Amino acid sequence: MASDSAVQIRDLHVIRGHKPVLHGIDVDVGRGSITGLLGPSGCGKTTLMRCIVGTQIIESGTVTVLGRSAGTAPLRNRVGYVTQSPSVYADLTVKQNVGYFGALHDVSKSAVTEAISTVGLTHYATQAAADLSGGQMGRVSLACALVSEPELLVLDEPTVGLDPVLRVELWERFTQLATSGTTLVISSHVMDEADHCDSLLLMRDGRVLAHPTPDELRDRTGEASLEDAFLSLIRTAEQED
């Protein structure tokens, strides 16, 4: 595995319900970078992320994360994962939820406070998760992942349902994490978030169409808008098929 790669995927095939979902994926994710995973619903984004964190059975191929096979025990304290569905204890407060996950990783109380602040829930710290909105519960899940300061952070559409101000603040935090050495893989269906990423994994029908930087995608397609650029890429792929 290349020393500058946090994730290396080779010839990855996944079948779910007797249906092929991923078709021969080959991807390298650089360390200390933000990789945006973009594509329409059902294209395989979540399945690919599950492969990276080791919760998806694969048909064939290899997934290597931080130098080890995905999902192996030594990676449990090094990889953070936030799903689309909130993963919190409804009867605990925000602070108790984040504190519980912080205790598993032996972090300080100040780290718990900072994680809660990062997701904009300081004023809700003593409120039970059951009394929060769906979007707020998703932010609690994100805080629980951030508190351990993982080397690799995998986030499945973390900004869904958030107001524009908080979205901007979260992306600023993601950039800070990458600058400090954390590797982030973030899925999104909002193309204007793509400009915050160092590189883009553009997916369709279980395949990676391209893995460019935002500027490379614009140059390749001649489109100024990343959304238009992605659509242009899809049309070109369909014509080639």
Backbone as CSV, one residue per row, in Angstrom:
resi,resn,N_x,N_y,N_z,CA_x,CA_y,CA_z,C_x,C_y,C_z
1,MET,0.845,-1.196,0.000,0.000,0.000,0.000,0.879,1.245,0.000
2,ALA,0.587,2.190,-0.888,1.373,3.411,-0.964,1.317,4.160,0.356
3,SER,2.452,4.736,0.758,2.523,5.408,2.054,1.637,6.636,2.137
4,ASP,1.294,7.222,0.973,0.460,8.417,0.979,-1.017,8.090,0.786
5,SER,-1.368,6.811,0.832,-2.770,6.392,0.687,-3.338,5.954,2.030
6,ALA,-4.491,6.519,2.386,-5.192,6.060,3.581,-6.095,4.884,3.247
7,VAL,-6.625,4.879,2.031,-7.511,3.804,1.569,-7.066,3.373,0.180
8,GLN,-6.971,2.077,-0.008,-6.632,1.538,-1.318,-7.614,0.411,-1.643
9,ILE,-8.328,0.565,-2.737,-9.343,-0.409,-3.153,-8.963,-0.959,-4.518
10,ARG,-8.985,-2.288,-4.620,-8.603,-2.919,-5.875,-9.640,-3.948,-6.323
11,ASP,-10.151,-3.737,-7.552,-11.063,-4.678,-8.220,-12.189,-5.131,-7.295
12,LEU,-12.829,-4.169,-6.667,-13.867,-4.463,-5.674,-15.207,-4.759,-6.345
13,HIS,-15.752,-5.931,-6.003,-17.079,-6.328,-6.481,-17.950,-6.651,-5.276
14,VAL,-19.181,-6.144,-5.290,-20.138,-6.415,-4.219,-21.461,-6.843,-4.833
15,ILE,-22.046,-7.898,-4.275,-23.364,-8.373,-4.696,-24.286,-8.319,-3.484
16,ARG,-25.449,-7.716,-3.657,-26.442,-7.661,-2.576,-27.777,-8.127,-3.130
17,GLY,-28.382,-9.099,-2.440,-29.652,-9.628,-2.921,-29.553,-10.203,-4.309
18,HIS,-28.450,-10.888,-4.607,-28.188,-11.523,-5.898,-28.031,-10.511,-7.033
19,LYS,-27.873,-9.233,-6.668,-27.720,-8.197,-7.685,-26.360,-7.516,-7.534
20,PRO,-25.570,-7.434,-8.600,-24.289,-6.721,-8.525,-24.513,-5.248,-8.193
21,VAL,-23.787,-4.764,-7.191,-23.937,-3.373,-6.752,-22.695,-2.555,-7.074
22,LEU,-21.514,-3.137,-6.862,-20.262,-2.476,-7.219,-19.526,-3.342,-8.232
23,HIS,-18.976,-2.688,-9.254,-18.392,-3.413,-10.388,-16.912,-3.036,-10.558
24,GLY,-16.016,-3.779,-9.943,-14.591,-3.595,-10.192,-14.042,-2.234,-9.826
25,ILE,-14.357,-1.758,-8.629,-13.902,-0.440,-8.188,-12.399,-0.452,-7.891
26,ASP,-11.687,0.539,-8.419,-10.266,0.764,-8.120,-10.107,2.214,-7.677
27,VAL,-9.712,2.409,-6.417,-9.650,3.761,-5.854,-8.498,3.867,-4.863
28,ASP,-7.825,5.013,-4.883,-6.861,5.365,-3.847,-7.293,6.679,-3.226
29,VAL,-7.335,6.732,-1.898,-7.694,7.946,-1.171,-6.462,8.423,-0.421
30,GLY,-6.020,9.645,-0.726,-4.816,10.177,-0.115,-5.007,10.532,1.345
31,ARG,-3.949,10.400,2.114,-3.988,10.762,3.533,-4.135,12.278,3.695
32,GLY,-4.823,12.673,4.749,-4.973,14.089,5.054,-5.716,14.869,3.998
33,SER,-6.688,14.225,3.358,-7.441,14.868,2.286,-8.936,14.692,2.519
34,ILE,-9.724,15.483,1.797,-11.182,15.323,1.789,-11.583,14.794,0.421
35,THR,-12.155,13.609,0.411,-12.641,13.007,-0.830,-14.154,13.034,-0.820
36,GLY,-14.738,13.693,-1.800,-16.185,13.750,-1.912,-16.702,12.613,-2.760
37,LEU,-17.651,11.880,-2.227,-18.257,10.754,-2.937,-19.616,11.214,-3.435
38,LEU,-19.731,11.377,-4.749,-20.901,12.010,-5.334,-21.549,11.130,-6.387
39,GLY,-22.868,11.208,-6.419,-23.610,10.443,-7.410,-25.060,10.329,-7.005
40,PRO,-25.929,9.913,-7.917,-27.363,9.808,-7.629,-27.660,8.694,-6.627
41,SER,-28.828,8.761,-6.017,-29.250,7.712,-5.082,-29.243,6.361,-5.785
42,GLY,-28.740,5.347,-5.070,-28.707,4.010,-5.622,-27.494,3.699,-6.473
43,CYS,-26.527,4.627,-6.534,-25.359,4.401,-7.400,-24.277,3.582,-6.704
44,GLY,-24.424,3.342,-5.386,-23.437,2.528,-4.677,-22.576,3.282,-3.685
45,LYS,-22.875,4.536,-3.429,-22.057,5.345,-2.512,-22.004,4.732,-1.115
46,THR,-23.181,4.453,-0.547,-23.220,3.919,0.817,-22.573,2.543,0.886
47,THR,-22.790,1.715,-0.125,-22.164,0.394,-0.150,-20.646,0.527,-0.160
48,LEU,-20.119,1.447,-0.940,-18.670,1.650,-0.990,-18.142,2.109,0.367
49,MET,-18.886,2.986,1.024,-18.452,3.453,2.342,-18.481,2.315,3.359
50,ARG,-19.480,1.465,3.270,-19.556,0.308,4.167,-18.383,-0.641,3.928
51,CYS,-17.935,-0.736,2.694,-16.758,-1.557,2.408,-15.516,-0.967,3.069
52,ILE,-15.409,0.344,3.054,-14.242,1.011,3.632,-14.178,0.807,5.141
53,VAL,-15.321,0.862,5.802,-15.314,0.698,7.262,-15.422,-0.765,7.677
54,GLY,-15.606,-1.658,6.710,-15.580,-3.082,7.005,-16.876,-3.701,7.457
55,THR,-18.007,-3.077,7.133,-19.301,-3.625,7.538,-20.061,-4.258,6.368
56,GLN,-19.425,-4.308,5.202,-20.077,-4.853,4.016,-19.345,-6.113,3.546
57,ILE,-20.093,-7.193,3.340,-19.509,-8.399,2.763,-19.204,-8.140,1.287
58,ILE,-17.986,-8.450,0.872,-17.614,-8.221,-0.517,-17.520,-9.552,-1.258
59,GLU,-17.797,-9.501,-2.537,-17.733,-10.702,-3.379,-16.284,-11.026,-3.735
60,SER,-15.545,-9.987,-4.134,-14.142,-10.169,-4.481,-13.446,-8.817,-4.471
61,GLY,-12.106,-8.863,-4.502,-11.324,-7.642,-4.450,-10.768,-7.399,-3.062
62,THR,-10.049,-6.294,-2.899,-9.439,-5.967,-1.608,-9.718,-4.519,-1.235
63,VAL,-9.858,-4.291,0.075,-10.009,-2.945,0.623,-9.009,-2.820,1.770
64,THR,-8.030,-1.962,1.602,-6.990,-1.767,2.602,-7.126,-0.365,3.187
65,VAL,-7.200,-0.299,4.515,-7.421,0.967,5.214,-6.303,1.177,6.232
66,LEU,-5.588,2.287,6.088,-4.488,2.612,7.004,-3.518,1.433,7.147
67,GLY,-3.292,0.766,6.034,-2.325,-0.325,5.997,-2.844,-1.677,6.432
68,ARG,-4.126,-1.772,6.757,-4.701,-3.043,7.221,-5.982,-3.351,6.450
69,SER,-6.386,-4.609,6.496,-7.637,-4.994,5.840,-8.814,-4.294,6.509
70,ALA,-9.719,-3.765,5.715,-10.868,-3.027,6.251,-11.651,-3.867,7.245
71,GLY,-12.026,-3.240,8.362,-12.866,-3.898,9.352,-12.142,-4.705,10.396
72,THR,-10.819,-4.822,10.312,-10.082,-5.616,11.296,-9.983,-4.871,12.627
73,ALA,-9.786,-5.629,13.686,-9.830,-5.087,15.045,-8.905,-3.893,15.279
74,PRO,-7.677,-3.893,14.768,-6.787,-2.756,15.033,-7.292,-1.418,14.496
75,LEU,-8.292,-1.449,13.602,-8.803,-0.214,13.008,-9.959,0.396,13.808
76,ARG,-10.436,-0.308,14.812,-11.649,0.148,15.498,-11.486,1.503,16.173
77,ASN,-10.300,1.806,16.658,-10.066,3.097,17.291,-9.492,4.131,16.336
78,ARG,-9.342,3.743,15.070,-8.698,4.635,14.104,-9.645,5.125,13.011
79,VAL,-10.833,4.503,12.936,-11.794,4.853,11.892,-13.116,5.267,12.517
80,GLY,-13.632,6.435,12.106,-14.945,6.890,12.545,-15.937,6.805,11.397
81,TYR,-17.182,6.452,11.713,-18.187,6.266,10.671,-19.512,6.834,11.146
82,VAL,-20.100,7.694,10.321,-21.416,8.259,10.620,-22.361,7.890,9.486
83,THR,-23.403,7.134,9.823,-24.381,6.695,8.825,-25.433,7.772,8.602
84,GLN,-26.283,7.555,7.604,-27.371,8.501,7.356,-28.394,8.479,8.485
85,SER,-28.589,7.318,9.098,-29.521,7.204,10.219,-28.776,7.497,11.521
86,PRO,-29.312,8.387,12.374,-28.638,8.723,13.625,-28.402,7.488,14.491
87,SER,-27.201,7.409,15.064,-26.843,6.282,15.930,-26.557,6.811,17.328
88,VAL,-27.624,7.085,18.057,-27.487,7.650,19.397,-28.439,6.950,20.356
89,TYR,-28.175,7.118,21.643,-29.063,6.586,22.670,-30.107,7.646,23.004
90,ALA,-31.366,7.333,22.682,-32.430,8.332,22.800,-32.656,8.797,24.229
91,ASP,-32.393,7.930,25.221,-32.678,8.294,26.607,-31.526,9.032,27.273
92,LEU,-30.416,9.235,26.566,-29.288,9.985,27.110,-29.285,11.401,26.550
93,THR,-28.687,12.307,27.286,-28.559,13.677,26.800,-27.482,13.728,25.717
94,VAL,-27.415,14.861,25.054,-26.368,15.058,24.038,-24.992,14.858,24.659
95,LYS,-24.763,15.494,25.794,-23.455,15.407,26.454,-23.150,13.982,26.902
96,GLN,-24.153,13.275,27.378,-23.939,11.892,27.815,-23.620,10.980,26.632
97,ASN,-24.310,11.200,25.509,-24.028,10.406,24.315,-22.583,10.601,23.863
98,VAL,-22.189,11.854,23.708,-20.837,12.144,23.226,-19.805,11.734,24.273
99,GLY,-20.143,11.944,25.546,-19.235,11.547,26.617,-19.018,10.052,26.672
100,TYR,-20.066,9.285,26.375,-19.937,7.824,26.372,-18.928,7.379,25.320
101,PHE,-19.079,7.903,24.096,-18.146,7.526,23.039,-16.748,8.079,23.313
102,GLY,-16.698,9.244,23.958,-15.402,9.787,24.343,-14.698,8.906,25.353
103,ALA,-15.464,8.351,26.295,-14.885,7.482,27.326,-14.324,6.201,26.719
104,LEU,-14.968,5.713,25.669,-14.472,4.505,24.999,-13.073,4.722,24.427
105,HIS,-12.786,5.989,24.108,-11.485,6.312,23.514,-10.601,7.096,24.486
106,ASP,-11.048,7.205,25.735,-10.266,7.842,26.794,-9.872,9.277,26.446
107,VAL,-10.837,10.054,25.971,-10.555,11.456,25.648,-10.963,12.346,26.823
108,SER,-10.512,13.578,26.806,-10.778,14.514,27.897,-12.189,15.078,27.808
109,LYS,-12.644,15.665,28.927,-13.958,16.302,28.955,-13.997,17.493,27.994
110,SER,-12.861,18.155,27.845,-12.820,19.301,26.939,-13.027,18.864,25.486
111,ALA,-12.570,17.656,25.155,-12.773,17.131,23.800,-14.250,16.875,23.545
112,VAL,-14.962,16.423,24.566,-16.410,16.210,24.459,-17.113,17.533,24.213
113,THR,-16.726,18.549,24.995,-17.329,19.880,24.847,-17.056,20.452,23.459
114,GLU,-15.834,20.264,22.973,-15.465,20.790,21.657,-16.245,20.095,20.550
115,ALA,-16.415,18.783,20.657,-17.156,18.040,19.625,-18.604,18.512,19.558
116,ILE,-19.197,18.753,20.714,-20.586,19.235,20.758,-20.680,20.628,20.152
117,SER,-19.697,21.469,20.462,-19.675,22.827,19.917,-19.511,22.813,18.405
118,THR,-18.681,21.912,17.909,-18.408,21.829,16.477,-19.669,21.595,15.668
119,VAL,-20.591,20.804,16.198,-21.824,20.495,15.461,-22.972,21.431,15.846
120,GLY,-22.648,22.477,16.605,-23.646,23.509,16.913,-24.717,23.107,17.902
121,LEU,-24.359,22.252,18.869,-25.368,21.772,19.824,-25.050,22.155,21.272
122,THR,-24.231,23.164,21.470,-23.854,23.568,22.828,-25.076,23.869,23.683
123,HIS,-26.050,24.559,23.107,-27.239,24.945,23.870,-28.199,23.778,24.110
124,TYR,-27.901,22.632,23.504,-28.752,21.457,23.676,-28.023,20.339,24.431
125,ALA,-26.883,20.655,25.008,-26.024,19.627,25.605,-26.713,18.821,26.691
126,THR,-27.619,19.431,27.440,-28.286,18.734,28.541,-29.661,18.200,28.152
127,GLN,-29.988,18.280,26.877,-31.297,17.824,26.406,-31.211,16.368,25.953
128,ALA,-32.251,15.594,26.263,-32.278,14.191,25.849,-32.350,14.090,24.333
129,ALA,-31.653,13.111,23.768,-31.636,12.946,22.320,-33.036,12.709,21.774
130,ALA,-33.882,12.059,22.553,-35.247,11.768,22.107,-36.053,13.033,21.848
131,ASP,-35.656,14.136,22.462,-36.394,15.390,22.319,-35.849,16.270,21.197
132,LEU,-34.854,15.785,20.486,-34.252,16.558,19.405,-34.929,16.257,18.073
133,SER,-34.721,17.152,17.123,-35.219,16.902,15.769,-34.322,15.867,15.091
134,GLY,-34.786,15.349,13.946,-33.992,14.367,13.220,-32.635,14.913,12.802
135,GLY,-32.608,16.159,12.334,-31.348,16.773,11.937,-30.400,16.951,13.108
136,GLN,-30.951,17.326,14.269,-30.126,17.487,15.458,-29.555,16.151,15.930
137,MET,-30.355,15.095,15.834,-29.859,13.771,16.221,-28.716,13.331,15.306
138,GLY,-28.818,13.690,14.034,-27.730,13.388,13.114,-26.456,14.112,13.514
139,ARG,-26.599,15.318,14.020,-25.434,16.083,14.459,-24.822,15.484,15.725
140,VAL,-25.658,14.883,16.575,-25.128,14.188,17.755,-24.266,13.002,17.302
141,SER,-24.745,12.258,16.314,-23.967,11.143,15.767,-22.616,11.622,15.254
142,LEU,-22.626,12.761,14.584,-21.380,13.316,14.057,-20.432,13.690,15.196
143,ALA,-20.965,14.296,16.245,-20.138,14.654,17.405,-19.535,13.410,18.041
144,CYS,-20.307,12.329,18.099,-19.813,11.075,18.680,-18.645,10.517,17.873
145,ALA,-18.659,10.736,16.564,-17.557,10.273,15.720,-16.356,11.206,15.822
146,LEU,-16.612,12.500,15.915,-15.527,13.478,15.969,-14.748,13.413,17.274
147,VAL,-15.407,13.041,18.369,-14.794,13.153,19.690,-13.554,12.274,19.830
148,SER,-13.480,11.185,19.103,-12.341,10.271,19.224,-11.157,10.680,18.351
149,GLU,-11.356,11.726,17.529,-10.311,12.208,16.628,-9.709,11.061,15.793
150,PRO,-10.540,10.379,15.010,-10.057,9.236,14.221,-9.119,9.673,13.106
151,GLU,-8.295,8.747,12.639,-7.393,9.023,11.521,-8.157,9.067,10.204
152,LEU,-9.207,8.264,10.117,-10.067,8.230,8.933,-11.504,8.438,9.387
153,LEU,-12.172,9.410,8.784,-13.558,9.723,9.137,-14.423,9.560,7.894
154,VAL,-15.382,8.635,7.970,-16.259,8.320,6.842,-17.663,8.821,7.183
155,LEU,-18.159,9.752,6.384,-19.423,10.435,6.692,-20.403,10.283,5.535
156,ASP,-21.549,9.693,5.825,-22.567,9.454,4.798,-23.599,10.578,4.843
157,GLU,-23.465,11.530,3.926,-24.353,12.690,3.810,-24.567,13.395,5.153
158,PRO,-23.500,13.907,5.767,-23.600,14.503,7.106,-24.320,15.839,7.166
159,THR,-24.505,16.506,6.028,-25.099,17.841,6.058,-26.563,17.861,5.643
160,VAL,-27.150,16.691,5.433,-28.564,16.636,5.035,-29.441,17.254,6.132
161,GLY,-30.323,18.156,5.743,-31.255,18.753,6.686,-30.689,19.870,7.542
162,LEU,-29.446,20.270,7.289,-28.843,21.329,8.093,-29.040,22.676,7.412
163,ASP,-29.103,23.738,8.225,-29.248,25.065,7.648,-27.926,25.489,7.002
164,PRO,-27.965,26.443,6.064,-26.763,26.824,5.303,-25.598,27.275,6.176
165,VAL,-25.889,27.991,7.268,-24.817,28.496,8.127,-24.071,27.334,8.776
166,LEU,-24.816,26.368,9.308,-24.174,25.225,9.961,-23.427,24.362,8.949
167,ARG,-23.966,24.242,7.749,-23.257,23.500,6.705,-21.896,24.115,6.443
168,VAL,-21.852,25.426,6.332,-20.578,26.117,6.092,-19.624,25.883,7.251
169,GLU,-20.137,25.968,8.477,-19.293,25.780,9.660,-18.738,24.366,9.728
170,LEU,-19.564,23.379,9.372,-19.094,21.995,9.390,-18.006,21.762,8.342
171,TRP,-18.190,22.316,7.157,-17.175,22.144,6.130,-15.869,22.828,6.519
172,GLU,-15.964,23.950,7.228,-14.752,24.591,7.738,-14.045,23.659,8.718
173,ARG,-14.831,22.988,9.564,-14.261,22.047,10.522,-13.641,20.858,9.793
174,PHE,-14.304,20.355,8.761,-13.756,19.241,7.994,-12.407,19.629,7.379
175,THR,-12.322,20.850,6.858,-11.071,21.329,6.271,-9.965,21.396,7.319
176,GLN,-10.306,21.862,8.513,-9.331,21.922,9.600,-8.832,20.525,9.956
177,LEU,-9.749,19.561,9.997,-9.372,18.186,10.315,-8.401,17.631,9.267
178,ALA,-8.711,17.880,7.989,-7.837,17.393,6.930,-6.462,18.047,7.009
179,THR,-6.440,19.326,7.318,-5.171,20.042,7.450,-4.320,19.456,8.571
180,SER,-4.987,18.982,9.626,-4.267,18.404,10.767,-3.875,16.947,10.529
181,GLY,-4.269,16.379,9.377,-3.845,15.030,9.032,-4.932,13.984,8.948
182,THR,-6.170,14.336,9.339,-7.275,13.386,9.243,-7.696,13.204,7.786
183,THR,-8.006,11.987,7.421,-8.526,11.695,6.084,-10.041,11.599,6.170
184,LEU,-10.739,12.294,5.292,-12.202,12.285,5.303,-12.753,11.801,3.970
185,VAL,-13.716,10.898,4.046,-14.487,10.476,2.879,-15.931,10.861,3.167
186,ILE,-16.470,11.760,2.365,-17.779,12.355,2.651,-18.687,12.210,1.437
187,SER,-19.809,11.542,1.620,-20.768,11.446,0.519,-21.734,12.618,0.590
188,SER,-22.216,13.015,-0.573,-23.160,14.130,-0.642,-23.923,14.053,-1.955
189,HIS,-25.124,14.582,-1.945,-25.858,14.720,-3.203,-25.987,16.193,-3.570
190,VAL,-25.297,17.066,-2.800,-25.326,18.510,-3.040,-24.042,18.907,-3.746
191,MET,-24.129,19.222,-5.023,-22.931,19.455,-5.815,-22.162,20.697,-5.390
192,ASP,-22.823,21.672,-4.766,-22.062,22.864,-4.382,-21.104,22.573,-3.222
193,GLU,-21.268,21.406,-2.565,-20.327,21.021,-1.526,-19.047,20.426,-2.108
194,ALA,-19.085,20.081,-3.383,-17.939,19.428,-4.011,-16.707,20.327,-4.036
195,ASP,-16.908,21.630,-4.081,-15.772,22.541,-4.131,-14.967,22.548,-2.837
196,HIS,-15.530,22.011,-1.764,-14.798,21.926,-0.503,-13.853,20.724,-0.475
197,CYS,-13.954,19.862,-1.480,-13.198,18.610,-1.470,-11.890,18.736,-2.251
198,ASP,-10.907,17.940,-1.833,-9.640,17.896,-2.561,-9.783,17.069,-3.828
199,SER,-10.599,16.027,-3.771,-10.861,15.203,-4.953,-12.274,14.675,-4.890
200,LEU,-12.774,14.235,-6.044,-14.153,13.781,-6.159,-14.196,12.372,-6.741
201,LEU,-14.949,11.509,-6.069,-15.247,10.195,-6.632,-16.651,10.280,-7.208
202,LEU,-16.736,10.312,-8.515,-18.019,10.476,-9.185,-18.530,9.110,-9.597
203,MET,-19.683,8.712,-9.031,-20.196,7.366,-9.234,-21.522,7.355,-9.989
204,ARG,-21.715,6.271,-10.703,-22.999,6.010,-11.363,-23.101,4.514,-11.622
205,ASP,-24.233,3.941,-11.248,-24.514,2.523,-11.505,-23.409,1.597,-11.007
206,GLY,-22.914,1.876,-9.807,-21.936,0.983,-9.193,-20.534,1.076,-9.731
207,ARG,-20.271,2.117,-10.505,-18.935,2.307,-11.069,-18.435,3.719,-10.768
208,VAL,-17.113,3.871,-10.706,-16.503,5.193,-10.570,-16.253,5.737,-11.974
209,LEU,-16.935,6.836,-12.293,-16.765,7.446,-13.611,-15.456,8.207,-13.717
210,ALA,-15.068,8.850,-12.610,-13.844,9.647,-12.614,-13.457,9.966,-11.181
211,HIS,-12.187,10.319,-10.999,-11.679,10.687,-9.674,-10.812,11.947,-9.804
212,PRO,-11.439,13.056,-10.228,-10.687,14.294,-10.460,-10.750,15.241,-9.267
213,THR,-9.972,16.299,-9.331,-10.187,17.429,-8.434,-11.343,18.235,-9.030
214,PRO,-11.954,19.135,-8.256,-13.019,19.964,-8.824,-12.574,20.729,-10.067
215,ASP,-11.366,21.311,-10.030,-10.887,22.076,-11.190,-10.620,21.165,-12.379
216,GLU,-10.099,19.958,-12.125,-9.873,19.019,-13.224,-11.179,18.621,-13.888
217,LEU,-12.233,18.485,-13.095,-13.542,18.141,-13.656,-14.051,19.270,-14.545
218,ARG,-13.865,20.506,-14.099,-14.282,21.644,-14.924,-13.494,21.687,-16.229
219,ASP,-12.179,21.502,-16.110,-11.339,21.549,-17.316,-11.700,20.430,-18.282
220,ARG,-12.004,19.262,-17.747,-12.299,18.095,-18.584,-13.588,18.270,-19.370
221,THR,-14.566,18.919,-18.739,-15.884,19.040,-19.361,-16.151,20.401,-19.993
222,GLY,-15.343,21.394,-19.606,-15.568,22.746,-20.111,-16.726,23.456,-19.453
223,GLU,-17.193,22.914,-18.323,-18.326,23.501,-17.602,-17.835,24.218,-16.341
224,ALA,-18.394,25.394,-16.066,-18.014,26.138,-14.864,-18.715,25.589,-13.628
225,SER,-19.964,25.167,-13.796,-20.748,24.586,-12.700,-20.378,23.122,-12.527
226,LEU,-20.089,22.724,-11.281,-19.756,21.325,-11.030,-20.939,20.408,-11.304
227,GLU,-22.140,20.881,-11.054,-23.318,20.064,-11.354,-23.426,19.817,-12.853
228,ASP,-23.228,20.879,-13.648,-23.259,20.723,-15.104,-22.110,19.842,-15.581
229,ALA,-20.965,19.974,-14.913,-19.802,19.167,-15.291,-20.069,17.686,-15.059
230,PHE,-20.687,17.373,-13.924,-21.011,15.978,-13.610,-22.023,15.426,-14.614
231,LEU,-23.031,16.216,-14.940,-24.028,15.781,-15.925,-23.379,15.551,-17.292
232,SER,-22.437,16.410,-17.651,-21.725,16.254,-18.911,-20.928,14.957,-18.921
233,LEU,-20.312,14.655,-17.783,-19.535,13.417,-17.662,-20.438,12.195,-17.825
234,ILE,-21.619,12.248,-17.227,-22.574,11.144,-17.328,-23.018,10.956,-18.782
235,ARG,-23.326,12.045,-19.455,-23.758,11.946,-20.860,-22.663,11.335,-21.730
236,THR,-21.442,11.740,-21.487,-20.308,11.206,-22.259,-20.169,9.700,-22.006
237,ALA,-20.313,9.293,-20.735,-20.201,7.870,-20.392,-21.311,7.075,-21.055
238,GLU,-22.520,7.631,-21.102,-23.642,6.933,-21.724,-23.429,6.767,-23.215
239,GLN,-22.843,7.787,-23.849,-22.582,7.710,-25.280,-21.521,6.659,-25.596
240,GLU,-20.529,6.548,-24.693,-19.457,5.571,-24.899,-19.973,4.142,-24.711
241,ASP,-20.989,3.996,-23.815,-21.577,2.667,-23.600,-22.381,2.222,-24.824
